[in-house]
Amino acid sequence: MATYLEQSLVMLKQFEGCVPWMYRDTVGKVTVGVGLMLPDVAAAQALPFLEAGRAASAPQIHADFQRVMLLPEGKPATFYRASTSLELPQAAIDARLQAVLQGFEQRLRARLTHYDSFPDGAKLALLDMIYNLGPGELFSGYPHLLAAVEQGAWAQAAAQCLRHGPGEARNAWTRTQFLSAVVPAIRAEAEGWVRRLWRRLRSVWPYGRAR
């Protein structure tokens, strides 16, 4: 069974798209892979782009970056693809995305005291939101959501996770992940109550004591 990080990687590729060549996003930033913004040529040259299956040189990457920068922003990704376009191999895209996810998870772990004990559904929802919004906007713009998360109030978290940028399908998926955490939380609470009751009974029931 896939881990929640592996599931997150798959879903982010579905929601964000996965484009192996450089393109410009809706605000004009040169981007590649799963929404990975490249702030400058040096950032692009740090990635293992290929040209016809072979490692691209620094000048080739520079030339392709500049070519894309001269094109209009906000077009479909296919608009920016040319016969000379360099491409990132899928393994490199996945490795970069996994590294970004792990970095975001460290931010979540530092911000949310009990993050590691959260159900996988809650972690999936939080990873989707932090990848989409960025840590700053998530942590400052969703105080009610974070308060609910800290309390393990997953139904309340589901009600507070709406974003205005993503489409309804993505919002619905994130909401469903929070709601999927409700049943395990109830089950864990019930099991804890049963264990406490059993210990109490054993302490007062004479036949449960050693003779």
CNS distance restraints for C-alpha pairs under 8 A (distance, minus, plus):
assign (resid   2 and name CA) (resid   6 and name CA) 5.78 0.50 0.50
assign (resid   2 and name CA) (resid   7 and name CA) 6.27 0.50 0.50
assign (resid   3 and name CA) (resid   7 and name CA) 6.24 0.50 0.50
assign (resid   4 and name CA) (resid   8 and name CA) 5.97 0.50 0.50
assign (resid   4 and name CA) (resid 120 and name CA) 5.91 0.50 0.50
assign (resid   4 and name CA) (resid 121 and name CA) 7.85 0.50 0.50
assign (resid   4 and name CA) (resid 123 and name CA) 7.44 0.50 0.50
assign (resid   4 and name CA) (resid 124 and name CA) 6.39 0.50 0.50
assign (resid   5 and name CA) (resid   9 and name CA) 6.21 0.50 0.50
assign (resid   5 and name CA) (resid  98 and name CA) 7.83 0.50 0.50
assign (resid   5 and name CA) (resid 101 and name CA) 7.66 0.50 0.50
assign (resid   5 and name CA) (resid 124 and name CA) 7.59 0.50 0.50
assign (resid   6 and name CA) (resid  10 and name CA) 6.45 0.50 0.50
assign (resid   7 and name CA) (resid  11 and name CA) 6.25 0.50 0.50
assign (resid   7 and name CA) (resid 124 and name CA) 7.79 0.50 0.50
assign (resid   8 and name CA) (resid  12 and name CA) 6.00 0.50 0.50
assign (resid   8 and name CA) (resid 124 and name CA) 5.98 0.50 0.50
assign (resid   8 and name CA) (resid 127 and name CA) 7.20 0.50 0.50
assign (resid   8 and name CA) (resid 128 and name CA) 7.24 0.50 0.50
assign (resid   9 and name CA) (resid  13 and name CA) 6.31 0.50 0.50
assign (resid   9 and name CA) (resid  94 and name CA) 7.64 0.50 0.50
assign (resid   9 and name CA) (resid  97 and name CA) 7.01 0.50 0.50
assign (resid   9 and name CA) (resid  98 and name CA) 6.89 0.50 0.50
assign (resid   9 and name CA) (resid 101 and name CA) 7.98 0.50 0.50
assign (resid  10 and name CA) (resid  14 and name CA) 6.43 0.50 0.50
assign (resid  11 and name CA) (resid  15 and name CA) 6.12 0.50 0.50
assign (resid  12 and name CA) (resid  16 and name CA) 5.60 0.50 0.50
assign (resid  12 and name CA) (resid  17 and name CA) 7.48 0.50 0.50
assign (resid  12 and name CA) (resid  34 and name CA) 7.30 0.50 0.50
assign (resid  12 and name CA) (resid 128 and name CA) 7.05 0.50 0.50
assign (resid  13 and name CA) (resid  17 and name CA) 5.01 0.50 0.50
assign (resid  13 and name CA) (resid  18 and name CA) 5.49 0.50 0.50
assign (resid  13 and name CA) (resid  34 and name CA) 5.88 0.50 0.50
assign (resid  14 and name CA) (resid  18 and name CA) 7.52 0.50 0.50
assign (resid  15 and name CA) (resid 170 and name CA) 6.99 0.50 0.50
assign (resid  16 and name CA) (resid  34 and name CA) 5.82 0.50 0.50
assign (resid  16 and name CA) (resid  35 and name CA) 6.19 0.50 0.50
assign (resid  17 and name CA) (resid  33 and name CA) 7.74 0.50 0.50
assign (resid  17 and name CA) (resid  34 and name CA) 5.80 0.50 0.50
assign (resid  17 and name CA) (resid  35 and name CA) 7.40 0.50 0.50
assign (resid  18 and name CA) (resid  32 and name CA) 7.81 0.50 0.50
assign (resid  18 and name CA) (resid  33 and name CA) 5.00 0.50 0.50
assign (resid  18 and name CA) (resid  34 and name CA) 4.74 0.50 0.50
assign (resid  18 and name CA) (resid  35 and name CA) 7.56 0.50 0.50
assign (resid  19 and name CA) (resid  32 and name CA) 5.86 0.50 0.50
assign (resid  19 and name CA) (resid  33 and name CA) 4.68 0.50 0.50
assign (resid  19 and name CA) (resid  34 and name CA) 6.63 0.50 0.50
assign (resid  19 and name CA) (resid  77 and name CA) 7.25 0.50 0.50
assign (resid  20 and name CA) (resid  32 and name CA) 6.01 0.50 0.50
assign (resid  20 and name CA) (resid  33 and name CA) 5.15 0.50 0.50
assign (resid  20 and name CA) (resid  87 and name CA) 4.97 0.50 0.50
assign (resid  20 and name CA) (resid  88 and name CA) 4.95 0.50 0.50
assign (resid  20 and name CA) (resid  89 and name CA) 6.94 0.50 0.50
assign (resid  20 and name CA) (resid  90 and name CA) 7.38 0.50 0.50
assign (resid  20 and name CA) (resid  93 and name CA) 7.59 0.50 0.50
assign (resid  21 and name CA) (resid  32 and name CA) 5.84 0.50 0.50
assign (resid  21 and name CA) (resid  33 and name CA) 7.28 0.50 0.50
assign (resid  21 and name CA) (resid  81 and name CA) 6.79 0.50 0.50
assign (resid  21 and name CA) (resid  85 and name CA) 6.36 0.50 0.50
assign (resid  21 and name CA) (resid  86 and name CA) 5.90 0.50 0.50
assign (resid  21 and name CA) (resid  87 and name CA) 4.63 0.50 0.50
assign (resid  21 and name CA) (resid  88 and name CA) 6.56 0.50 0.50
assign (resid  22 and name CA) (resid  30 and name CA) 6.38 0.50 0.50
assign (resid  22 and name CA) (resid  31 and name CA) 5.58 0.50 0.50
assign (resid  22 and name CA) (resid  32 and name CA) 4.86 0.50 0.50
assign (resid  22 and name CA) (resid  64 and name CA) 7.85 0.50 0.50
assign (resid  22 and name CA) (resid  65 and name CA) 7.11 0.50 0.50
assign (resid  22 and name CA) (resid  68 and name CA) 6.90 0.50 0.50
assign (resid  22 and name CA) (resid  80 and name CA) 7.15 0.50 0.50
assign (resid  22 and name CA) (resid  81 and name CA) 7.67 0.50 0.50
assign (resid  22 and name CA) (resid  85 and name CA) 7.65 0.50 0.50
assign (resid  22 and name CA) (resid  86 and name CA) 7.59 0.50 0.50
assign (resid  22 and name CA) (resid  87 and name CA) 7.61 0.50 0.50
assign (resid  23 and name CA) (resid  30 and name CA) 5.48 0.50 0.50
assign (resid  23 and name CA) (resid  31 and name CA) 5.37 0.50 0.50
assign (resid  23 and name CA) (resid  32 and name CA) 6.43 0.50 0.50
assign (resid  23 and name CA) (resid  68 and name CA) 6.16 0.50 0.50
assign (resid  23 and name CA) (resid  77 and name CA) 5.78 0.50 0.50
assign (resid  23 and name CA) (resid  80 and name CA) 5.39 0.50 0.50
assign (resid  23 and name CA) (resid  81 and name CA) 7.60 0.50 0.50
assign (resid  24 and name CA) (resid  28 and name CA) 5.11 0.50 0.50
assign (resid  24 and name CA) (resid  29 and name CA) 5.18 0.50 0.50
assign (resid  24 and name CA) (resid  30 and name CA) 4.46 0.50 0.50
assign (resid  24 and name CA) (resid  31 and name CA) 5.75 0.50 0.50
assign (resid  24 and name CA) (resid  68 and name CA) 7.01 0.50 0.50
assign (resid  24 and name CA) (resid  69 and name CA) 7.29 0.50 0.50
assign (resid  24 and name CA) (resid  72 and name CA) 7.80 0.50 0.50
assign (resid  24 and name CA) (resid  73 and name CA) 5.33 0.50 0.50
assign (resid  24 and name CA) (resid  74 and name CA) 6.09 0.50 0.50
assign (resid  24 and name CA) (resid  75 and name CA) 7.31 0.50 0.50
assign (resid  24 and name CA) (resid  77 and name CA) 7.51 0.50 0.50
assign (resid  24 and name CA) (resid  80 and name CA) 7.68 0.50 0.50
assign (resid  25 and name CA) (resid  29 and name CA) 5.42 0.50 0.50
assign (resid  25 and name CA) (resid  30 and name CA) 6.51 0.50 0.50
assign (resid  25 and name CA) (resid  31 and name CA) 6.40 0.50 0.50
assign (resid  25 and name CA) (resid  73 and name CA) 6.31 0.50 0.50
assign (resid  25 and name CA) (resid  74 and name CA) 5.10 0.50 0.50
assign (resid  25 and name CA) (resid  75 and name CA) 7.47 0.50 0.50
assign (resid  26 and name CA) (resid  73 and name CA) 6.12 0.50 0.50
assign (resid  26 and name CA) (resid  74 and name CA) 3.90 0.50 0.50
assign (resid  26 and name CA) (resid  75 and name CA) 7.41 0.50 0.50
assign (resid  27 and name CA) (resid  73 and name CA) 6.80 0.50 0.50
assign (resid  27 and name CA) (resid  74 and name CA) 6.63 0.50 0.50
assign (resid  28 and name CA) (resid  72 and name CA) 7.84 0.50 0.50
assign (resid  28 and name CA) (resid  73 and name CA) 4.71 0.50 0.50
assign (resid  28 and name CA) (resid  74 and name CA) 6.40 0.50 0.50
assign (resid  29 and name CA) (resid  37 and name CA) 6.41 0.50 0.50
assign (resid  29 and name CA) (resid  38 and name CA) 7.07 0.50 0.50
assign (resid  29 and name CA) (resid  39 and name CA) 7.10 0.50 0.50
assign (resid  29 and name CA) (resid  73 and name CA) 7.87 0.50 0.50
assign (resid  30 and name CA) (resid  37 and name CA) 5.96 0.50 0.50
assign (resid  30 and name CA) (resid  38 and name CA) 5.45 0.50 0.50
assign (resid  30 and name CA) (resid  39 and name CA) 7.03 0.50 0.50
assign (resid  30 and name CA) (resid  65 and name CA) 7.59 0.50 0.50
assign (resid  30 and name CA) (resid  68 and name CA) 7.30 0.50 0.50
assign (resid  30 and name CA) (resid  69 and name CA) 6.87 0.50 0.50
assign (resid  31 and name CA) (resid  35 and name CA) 6.07 0.50 0.50
assign (resid  31 and name CA) (resid  36 and name CA) 5.36 0.50 0.50
assign (resid  31 and name CA) (resid  37 and name CA) 4.35 0.50 0.50
assign (resid  31 and name CA) (resid  38 and name CA) 5.53 0.50 0.50
assign (resid  32 and name CA) (resid  36 and name CA) 5.29 0.50 0.50
assign (resid  32 and name CA) (resid  37 and name CA) 6.62 0.50 0.50
assign (resid  32 and name CA) (resid  38 and name CA) 7.46 0.50 0.50
assign (resid  33 and name CA) (resid  88 and name CA) 7.49 0.50 0.50
assign (resid  33 and name CA) (resid  93 and name CA) 5.62 0.50 0.50
assign (resid  34 and name CA) (resid  93 and name CA) 7.28 0.50 0.50
assign (resid  34 and name CA) (resid  97 and name CA) 7.02 0.50 0.50
assign (resid  38 and name CA) (resid  43 and name CA) 5.54 0.50 0.50
assign (resid  38 and name CA) (resid  44 and name CA) 6.01 0.50 0.50
assign (resid  39 and name CA) (resid  43 and name CA) 6.45 0.50 0.50
assign (resid  40 and name CA) (resid  44 and name CA) 6.79 0.50 0.50
assign (resid  41 and name CA) (resid  45 and name CA) 6.14 0.50 0.50
assign (resid  41 and name CA) (resid  61 and name CA) 7.63 0.50 0.50
assign (resid  41 and name CA) (resid  62 and name CA) 5.90 0.50 0.50
assign (resid  41 and name CA) (resid  65 and name CA) 6.48 0.50 0.50
assign (resid  42 and name CA) (resid  46 and name CA) 6.26 0.50 0.50
assign (resid  43 and name CA) (resid  47 and name CA) 7.14 0.50 0.50
assign (resid  44 and name CA) (resid  61 and name CA) 6.85 0.50 0.50
assign (resid  44 and name CA) (resid  62 and name CA) 7.83 0.50 0.50
assign (resid  44 and name CA) (resid  65 and name CA) 7.48 0.50 0.50
assign (resid  45 and name CA) (resid  49 and name CA) 7.86 0.50 0.50
assign (resid  45 and name CA) (resid  58 and name CA) 5.87 0.50 0.50
assign (resid  45 and name CA) (resid  61 and name CA) 6.04 0.50 0.50
assign (resid  45 and name CA) (resid  62 and name CA) 7.28 0.50 0.50
assign (resid  47 and name CA) (resid  88 and name CA) 7.69 0.50 0.50
assign (resid  48 and name CA) (resid  55 and name CA) 6.71 0.50 0.50
assign (resid  48 and name CA) (resid  56 and name CA) 7.40 0.50 0.50
assign (resid  48 and name CA) (resid  88 and name CA) 6.37 0.50 0.50
assign (resid  48 and name CA) (resid  89 and name CA) 7.85 0.50 0.50
assign (resid  48 and name CA) (resid  92 and name CA) 7.25 0.50 0.50
assign (resid  49 and name CA) (resid  55 and name CA) 6.18 0.50 0.50
assign (resid  49 and name CA) (resid  56 and name CA) 5.59 0.50 0.50
assign (resid  49 and name CA) (resid  61 and name CA) 7.42 0.50 0.50
assign (resid  49 and name CA) (resid  86 and name CA) 5.93 0.50 0.50
assign (resid  49 and name CA) (resid  87 and name CA) 5.30 0.50 0.50
assign (resid  49 and name CA) (resid  88 and name CA) 4.70 0.50 0.50
assign (resid  49 and name CA) (resid  89 and name CA) 7.30 0.50 0.50
assign (resid  50 and name CA) (resid  54 and name CA) 5.11 0.50 0.50
assign (resid  50 and name CA) (resid  55 and name CA) 4.57 0.50 0.50
assign (resid  50 and name CA) (resid  56 and name CA) 4.88 0.50 0.50
assign (resid  50 and name CA) (resid  86 and name CA) 5.52 0.50 0.50
assign (resid  50 and name CA) (resid  87 and name CA) 5.27 0.50 0.50
assign (resid  50 and name CA) (resid  88 and name CA) 6.09 0.50 0.50
assign (resid  50 and name CA) (resid  89 and name CA) 7.35 0.50 0.50
assign (resid  51 and name CA) (resid  55 and name CA) 6.15 0.50 0.50
assign (resid  51 and name CA) (resid  56 and name CA) 5.21 0.50 0.50
assign (resid  51 and name CA) (resid  84 and name CA) 7.77 0.50 0.50
assign (resid  51 and name CA) (resid  85 and name CA) 7.52 0.50 0.50
assign (resid  51 and name CA) (resid  86 and name CA) 5.16 0.50 0.50
assign (resid  51 and name CA) (resid  87 and name CA) 6.80 0.50 0.50
assign (resid  52 and name CA) (resid  86 and name CA) 7.82 0.50 0.50
assign (resid  56 and name CA) (resid  60 and name CA) 6.08 0.50 0.50
assign (resid  56 and name CA) (resid  61 and name CA) 6.58 0.50 0.50
assign (resid  56 and name CA) (resid  86 and name CA) 7.37 0.50 0.50
assign (resid  57 and name CA) (resid  61 and name CA) 6.33 0.50 0.50
assign (resid  58 and name CA) (resid  62 and name CA) 6.13 0.50 0.50
assign (resid  59 and name CA) (resid  63 and name CA) 6.10 0.50 0.50
assign (resid  60 and name CA) (resid  64 and name CA) 6.24 0.50 0.50
assign (resid  61 and name CA) (resid  65 and name CA) 6.08 0.50 0.50
assign (resid  61 and name CA) (resid  86 and name CA) 7.31 0.50 0.50
assign (resid  62 and name CA) (resid  66 and name CA) 6.23 0.50 0.50
assign (resid  63 and name CA) (resid  67 and name CA) 6.13 0.50 0.50
assign (resid  64 and name CA) (resid  68 and name CA) 6.30 0.50 0.50
assign (resid  64 and name CA) (resid  84 and name CA) 7.86 0.50 0.50
assign (resid  64 and name CA) (resid  85 and name CA) 6.58 0.50 0.50
assign (resid  64 and name CA) (resid  86 and name CA) 7.05 0.50 0.50
assign (resid  65 and name CA) (resid  69 and name CA) 6.24 0.50 0.50
assign (resid  66 and name CA) (resid  70 and name CA) 6.39 0.50 0.50
assign (resid  67 and name CA) (resid  71 and name CA) 6.96 0.50 0.50
assign (resid  68 and name CA) (resid  80 and name CA) 6.45 0.50 0.50
assign (resid  71 and name CA) (resid  80 and name CA) 7.51 0.50 0.50
assign (resid  75 and name CA) (resid  79 and name CA) 6.22 0.50 0.50
assign (resid  75 and name CA) (resid  80 and name CA) 7.88 0.50 0.50
assign (resid  76 and name CA) (resid  80 and name CA) 7.71 0.50 0.50
assign (resid  77 and name CA) (resid  81 and name CA) 7.21 0.50 0.50
assign (resid  81 and name CA) (resid  85 and name CA) 5.86 0.50 0.50
assign (resid  88 and name CA) (resid  92 and name CA) 6.41 0.50 0.50
assign (resid  88 and name CA) (resid  93 and name CA) 6.61 0.50 0.50
assign (resid  89 and name CA) (resid  93 and name CA) 6.50 0.50 0.50
assign (resid  90 and name CA) (resid  94 and name CA) 6.15 0.50 0.50
assign (resid  91 and name CA) (resid  95 and name CA) 6.08 0.50 0.50
assign (resid  92 and name CA) (resid  96 and name CA) 6.06 0.50 0.50
assign (resid  93 and name CA) (resid  97 and name CA) 6.12 0.50 0.50
assign (resid  94 and name CA) (resid  98 and name CA) 6.01 0.50 0.50
assign (resid  95 and name CA) (resid  99 and name CA) 6.19 0.50 0.50
assign (resid  96 and name CA) (resid 100 and name CA) 6.26 0.50 0.50
assign (resid  97 and name CA) (resid 101 and name CA) 6.14 0.50 0.50
assign (resid  98 and name CA) (resid 102 and name CA) 6.14 0.50 0.50
assign (resid  99 and name CA) (resid 103 and name CA) 6.23 0.50 0.50
assign (resid 100 and name CA) (resid 104 and name CA) 6.21 0.50 0.50
assign (resid 101 and name CA) (resid 105 and name CA) 6.03 0.50 0.50
assign (resid 101 and name CA) (resid 127 and name CA) 7.24 0.50 0.50
assign (resid 101 and name CA) (resid 131 and name CA) 7.58 0.50 0.50
assign (resid 102 and name CA) (resid 106 and name CA) 6.33 0.50 0.50
assign (resid 103 and name CA) (resid 107 and name CA) 6.63 0.50 0.50
assign (resid 104 and name CA) (resid 108 and name CA) 6.33 0.50 0.50
assign (resid 104 and name CA) (resid 127 and name CA) 7.23 0.50 0.50
assign (resid 104 and name CA) (resid 130 and name CA) 6.93 0.50 0.50
assign (resid 104 and name CA) (resid 131 and name CA) 7.37 0.50 0.50
assign (resid 104 and name CA) (resid 135 and name CA) 7.50 0.50 0.50
assign (resid 105 and name CA) (resid 109 and name CA) 6.00 0.50 0.50
assign (resid 105 and name CA) (resid 127 and name CA) 7.04 0.50 0.50
assign (resid 106 and name CA) (resid 110 and name CA) 6.14 0.50 0.50
assign (resid 107 and name CA) (resid 111 and name CA) 6.21 0.50 0.50
assign (resid 107 and name CA) (resid 135 and name CA) 7.34 0.50 0.50
assign (resid 108 and name CA) (resid 112 and name CA) 5.78 0.50 0.50
assign (resid 108 and name CA) (resid 115 and name CA) 7.01 0.50 0.50
assign (resid 108 and name CA) (resid 126 and name CA) 8.00 0.50 0.50
assign (resid 109 and name CA) (resid 113 and name CA) 6.69 0.50 0.50
assign (resid 109 and name CA) (resid 114 and name CA) 7.60 0.50 0.50
assign (resid 109 and name CA) (resid 115 and name CA) 5.41 0.50 0.50
assign (resid 109 and name CA) (resid 116 and name CA) 7.12 0.50 0.50
assign (resid 112 and name CA) (resid 150 and name CA) 6.50 0.50 0.50
assign (resid 113 and name CA) (resid 150 and name CA) 7.29 0.50 0.50
assign (resid 114 and name CA) (resid 118 and name CA) 6.77 0.50 0.50
assign (resid 114 and name CA) (resid 150 and name CA) 7.26 0.50 0.50
assign (resid 115 and name CA) (resid 123 and name CA) 7.74 0.50 0.50
assign (resid 118 and name CA) (resid 122 and name CA) 6.24 0.50 0.50
assign (resid 118 and name CA) (resid 123 and name CA) 6.57 0.50 0.50
assign (resid 118 and name CA) (resid 152 and name CA) 7.83 0.50 0.50
assign (resid 119 and name CA) (resid 123 and name CA) 6.60 0.50 0.50
assign (resid 119 and name CA) (resid 181 and name CA) 5.66 0.50 0.50
assign (resid 119 and name CA) (resid 184 and name CA) 7.38 0.50 0.50
assign (resid 119 and name CA) (resid 185 and name CA) 7.94 0.50 0.50
assign (resid 120 and name CA) (resid 124 and name CA) 6.12 0.50 0.50
assign (resid 120 and name CA) (resid 181 and name CA) 7.46 0.50 0.50
assign (resid 121 and name CA) (resid 125 and name CA) 6.27 0.50 0.50
assign (resid 121 and name CA) (resid 177 and name CA) 4.47 0.50 0.50
assign (resid 121 and name CA) (resid 178 and name CA) 5.77 0.50 0.50
assign (resid 121 and name CA) (resid 179 and name CA) 7.83 0.50 0.50
assign (resid 121 and name CA) (resid 180 and name CA) 5.89 0.50 0.50
assign (resid 121 and name CA) (resid 181 and name CA) 5.58 0.50 0.50
assign (resid 122 and name CA) (resid 126 and name CA) 6.19 0.50 0.50
assign (resid 122 and name CA) (resid 154 and name CA) 7.66 0.50 0.50
assign (resid 122 and name CA) (resid 177 and name CA) 5.92 0.50 0.50
assign (resid 122 and name CA) (resid 178 and name CA) 4.94 0.50 0.50
assign (resid 122 and name CA) (resid 180 and name CA) 7.81 0.50 0.50
assign (resid 122 and name CA) (resid 181 and name CA) 6.09 0.50 0.50
assign (resid 123 and name CA) (resid 127 and name CA) 6.03 0.50 0.50
assign (resid 124 and name CA) (resid 128 and name CA) 6.20 0.50 0.50
assign (resid 124 and name CA) (resid 174 and name CA) 7.67 0.50 0.50
assign (resid 124 and name CA) (resid 177 and name CA) 6.67 0.50 0.50
assign (resid 125 and name CA) (resid 129 and name CA) 6.29 0.50 0.50
assign (resid 125 and name CA) (resid 174 and name CA) 4.90 0.50 0.50
assign (resid 125 and name CA) (resid 175 and name CA) 7.31 0.50 0.50
assign (resid 125 and name CA) (resid 177 and name CA) 5.61 0.50 0.50
assign (resid 125 and name CA) (resid 178 and name CA) 6.28 0.50 0.50
assign (resid 126 and name CA) (resid 130 and name CA) 6.08 0.50 0.50
assign (resid 127 and name CA) (resid 131 and name CA) 6.00 0.50 0.50
assign (resid 128 and name CA) (resid 132 and name CA) 6.11 0.50 0.50
assign (resid 128 and name CA) (resid 174 and name CA) 7.23 0.50 0.50
assign (resid 129 and name CA) (resid 133 and name CA) 5.79 0.50 0.50
assign (resid 129 and name CA) (resid 134 and name CA) 7.61 0.50 0.50
assign (resid 129 and name CA) (resid 138 and name CA) 7.06 0.50 0.50
assign (resid 129 and name CA) (resid 174 and name CA) 7.94 0.50 0.50
assign (resid 130 and name CA) (resid 134 and name CA) 4.85 0.50 0.50
assign (resid 130 and name CA) (resid 135 and name CA) 5.48 0.50 0.50
assign (resid 130 and name CA) (resid 138 and name CA) 6.07 0.50 0.50
assign (resid 131 and name CA) (resid 135 and name CA) 7.82 0.50 0.50
assign (resid 133 and name CA) (resid 137 and name CA) 5.75 0.50 0.50
assign (resid 133 and name CA) (resid 138 and name CA) 5.98 0.50 0.50
assign (resid 134 and name CA) (resid 138 and name CA) 6.27 0.50 0.50
assign (resid 135 and name CA) (resid 139 and name CA) 5.90 0.50 0.50
assign (resid 136 and name CA) (resid 140 and name CA) 6.01 0.50 0.50
assign (resid 136 and name CA) (resid 141 and name CA) 7.90 0.50 0.50
assign (resid 137 and name CA) (resid 141 and name CA) 5.16 0.50 0.50
assign (resid 137 and name CA) (resid 142 and name CA) 7.62 0.50 0.50
assign (resid 138 and name CA) (resid 142 and name CA) 5.70 0.50 0.50
assign (resid 139 and name CA) (resid 143 and name CA) 6.92 0.50 0.50
assign (resid 139 and name CA) (resid 146 and name CA) 7.54 0.50 0.50
assign (resid 142 and name CA) (resid 146 and name CA) 6.34 0.50 0.50
assign (resid 142 and name CA) (resid 160 and name CA) 7.68 0.50 0.50
assign (resid 142 and name CA) (resid 161 and name CA) 7.83 0.50 0.50
assign (resid 143 and name CA) (resid 147 and name CA) 6.10 0.50 0.50
assign (resid 144 and name CA) (resid 148 and name CA) 6.22 0.50 0.50
assign (resid 144 and name CA) (resid 157 and name CA) 7.80 0.50 0.50
assign (resid 144 and name CA) (resid 160 and name CA) 6.66 0.50 0.50
assign (resid 145 and name CA) (resid 149 and name CA) 6.19 0.50 0.50
assign (resid 145 and name CA) (resid 156 and name CA) 7.39 0.50 0.50
assign (resid 145 and name CA) (resid 157 and name CA) 5.03 0.50 0.50
assign (resid 145 and name CA) (resid 158 and name CA) 7.99 0.50 0.50
assign (resid 145 and name CA) (resid 160 and name CA) 5.10 0.50 0.50
assign (resid 145 and name CA) (resid 161 and name CA) 6.36 0.50 0.50
assign (resid 146 and name CA) (resid 150 and name CA) 6.08 0.50 0.50
assign (resid 146 and name CA) (resid 157 and name CA) 7.51 0.50 0.50
assign (resid 147 and name CA) (resid 151 and name CA) 6.44 0.50 0.50
assign (resid 148 and name CA) (resid 152 and name CA) 6.18 0.50 0.50
assign (resid 148 and name CA) (resid 153 and name CA) 4.97 0.50 0.50
assign (resid 148 and name CA) (resid 154 and name CA) 6.78 0.50 0.50
assign (resid 148 and name CA) (resid 156 and name CA) 5.94 0.50 0.50
assign (resid 148 and name CA) (resid 157 and name CA) 5.30 0.50 0.50
assign (resid 149 and name CA) (resid 153 and name CA) 5.92 0.50 0.50
assign (resid 149 and name CA) (resid 154 and name CA) 6.46 0.50 0.50
assign (resid 149 and name CA) (resid 157 and name CA) 6.00 0.50 0.50
assign (resid 152 and name CA) (resid 185 and name CA) 7.81 0.50 0.50
assign (resid 153 and name CA) (resid 157 and name CA) 6.28 0.50 0.50
assign (resid 153 and name CA) (resid 182 and name CA) 7.86 0.50 0.50
assign (resid 154 and name CA) (resid 158 and name CA) 6.11 0.50 0.50
assign (resid 154 and name CA) (resid 178 and name CA) 5.49 0.50 0.50
assign (resid 154 and name CA) (resid 179 and name CA) 6.03 0.50 0.50
assign (resid 154 and name CA) (resid 181 and name CA) 6.27 0.50 0.50
assign (resid 154 and name CA) (resid 182 and name CA) 5.68 0.50 0.50
assign (resid 155 and name CA) (resid 159 and name CA) 6.45 0.50 0.50
assign (resid 155 and name CA) (resid 178 and name CA) 6.81 0.50 0.50
assign (resid 155 and name CA) (resid 179 and name CA) 5.67 0.50 0.50
assign (resid 155 and name CA) (resid 182 and name CA) 6.60 0.50 0.50
assign (resid 156 and name CA) (resid 160 and name CA) 6.40 0.50 0.50
assign (resid 157 and name CA) (resid 161 and name CA) 6.23 0.50 0.50
assign (resid 157 and name CA) (resid 178 and name CA) 6.57 0.50 0.50
assign (resid 158 and name CA) (resid 174 and name CA) 7.75 0.50 0.50
assign (resid 158 and name CA) (resid 175 and name CA) 4.75 0.50 0.50
assign (resid 158 and name CA) (resid 176 and name CA) 7.31 0.50 0.50
assign (resid 158 and name CA) (resid 178 and name CA) 5.28 0.50 0.50
assign (resid 158 and name CA) (resid 179 and name CA) 6.15 0.50 0.50
assign (resid 159 and name CA) (resid 175 and name CA) 7.36 0.50 0.50
assign (resid 161 and name CA) (resid 171 and name CA) 7.58 0.50 0.50
assign (resid 161 and name CA) (resid 174 and name CA) 7.49 0.50 0.50
assign (resid 161 and name CA) (resid 175 and name CA) 6.62 0.50 0.50
assign (resid 162 and name CA) (resid 171 and name CA) 6.09 0.50 0.50
assign (resid 162 and name CA) (resid 175 and name CA) 7.86 0.50 0.50
assign (resid 163 and name CA) (resid 171 and name CA) 6.77 0.50 0.50
assign (resid 166 and name CA) (resid 170 and name CA) 6.18 0.50 0.50
assign (resid 166 and name CA) (resid 171 and name CA) 6.65 0.50 0.50
assign (resid 167 and name CA) (resid 171 and name CA) 6.46 0.50 0.50
assign (resid 168 and name CA) (resid 172 and name CA) 5.87 0.50 0.50
assign (resid 169 and name CA) (resid 173 and name CA) 6.17 0.50 0.50
assign (resid 170 and name CA) (resid 174 and name CA) 6.29 0.50 0.50
assign (resid 171 and name CA) (resid 175 and name CA) 6.13 0.50 0.50
assign (resid 172 and name CA) (resid 176 and name CA) 6.08 0.50 0.50
assign (resid 173 and name CA) (resid 177 and name CA) 6.37 0.50 0.50
assign (resid 174 and name CA) (resid 178 and name CA) 6.63 0.50 0.50
assign (resid 175 and name CA) (resid 179 and name CA) 6.34 0.50 0.50
assign (resid 176 and name CA) (resid 180 and name CA) 6.04 0.50 0.50
assign (resid 177 and name CA) (resid 181 and name CA) 6.79 0.50 0.50
assign (resid 178 and name CA) (resid 182 and name CA) 7.26 0.50 0.50
assign (resid 179 and name CA) (resid 183 and name CA) 7.95 0.50 0.50
assign (resid 180 and name CA) (resid 184 and name CA) 7.78 0.50 0.50
assign (resid 181 and name CA) (resid 185 and name CA) 6.29 0.50 0.50
assign (resid 182 and name CA) (resid 186 and name CA) 6.27 0.50 0.50
assign (resid 183 and name CA) (resid 187 and name CA) 6.09 0.50 0.50
assign (resid 184 and name CA) (resid 188 and name CA) 6.03 0.50 0.50
assign (resid 185 and name CA) (resid 189 and name CA) 6.18 0.50 0.50
assign (resid 186 and name CA) (resid 190 and name CA) 6.12 0.50 0.50
assign (resid 187 and name CA) (resid 191 and name CA) 6.09 0.50 0.50
assign (resid 188 and name CA) (resid 192 and name CA) 6.12 0.50 0.50
assign (resid 189 and name CA) (resid 193 and name CA) 6.23 0.50 0.50
assign (resid 190 and name CA) (resid 194 and name CA) 6.22 0.50 0.50
assign (resid 191 and name CA) (resid 195 and name CA) 6.21 0.50 0.50
assign (resid 192 and name CA) (resid 196 and name CA) 6.20 0.50 0.50
assign (resid 193 and name CA) (resid 197 and name CA) 6.15 0.50 0.50
assign (resid 194 and name CA) (resid 198 and name CA) 6.08 0.50 0.50
assign (resid 195 and name CA) (resid 199 and name CA) 6.22 0.50 0.50
assign (resid 196 and name CA) (resid 200 and name CA) 6.21 0.50 0.50
assign (resid 197 and name CA) (resid 201 and name CA) 6.16 0.50 0.50
assign (resid 198 and name CA) (resid 202 and name CA) 6.15 0.50 0.50
assign (resid 199 and name CA) (resid 203 and name CA) 6.23 0.50 0.50
assign (resid 200 and name CA) (resid 204 and name CA) 6.58 0.50 0.50
assign (resid 201 and name CA) (resid 205 and name CA) 5.65 0.50 0.50
assign (resid 202 and name CA) (resid 206 and name CA) 7.59 0.50 0.50
assign (resid 202 and name CA) (resid 208 and name CA) 5.19 0.50 0.50
assign (resid 202 and name CA) (resid 209 and name CA) 6.90 0.50 0.50
assign (resid 203 and name CA) (resid 208 and name CA) 7.50 0.50 0.50
assign (resid 203 and name CA) (resid 209 and name CA) 7.43 0.50 0.50
assign (resid 205 and name CA) (resid 209 and name CA) 7.23 0.50 0.50
